Amino acid sequence: MQMVLHIPDNLAERFLQVVPSPQQNDFLAKALEDALSLAEDPIYIAALAVEQDEALNAEMKEWHDACIGDGIREHVDMSGDVDATR
């Protein structure tokens, strides 16, 4: 199937400079397949929904503020030992 697409000039120029002519169709087909696979991924869709959930984000901010300001400072030295006294 042939399609006519309009893309920004700078993107088109980069594409033409980087991808050799014989590989351009395969390159675009793979890029579309990868992008569509991600857009259809249930985990990705769920993550987008979580990011847009205002009530959940407000609750997470409360937890973040409560935990970050708890007064406990943890120090990890180069050996990996944890020292919470500093």
Residue, then its C-alpha position, 0 to 999 in steps of 0.5 A: m500500500q502506498m501512503v502520502l505523509h507530511i512530516p517536518d522538513n528537518l525530520a525528512e532531511r535527517f531521514l534522507q541523509v541517514v537512511p540509504s534509499p533502498q532501505q527507506n521503506d523497510f526503515l519506516a515500516k519497522a519504525l511504525e511497527d515498533a511505535l504501534s506495538l508500544a501504543e498497543d502494549p497494555i502495560y504502556i496504556a496502564a502507565l499512561a492512565v496512571e500518569q493522568d490520574e489526578a487523584l492518584n497523583a495527589e495521593m502519591k504527592e502526599w506520600h512523597d512529601a511525608c516520606i521525604g521529610d521523615g528526618i531519616r538520612e541514609h548514607v551509603d559509603m563506597s563499600g555499599d554499607v548503609d549507615a543511617t546515623r549520618 
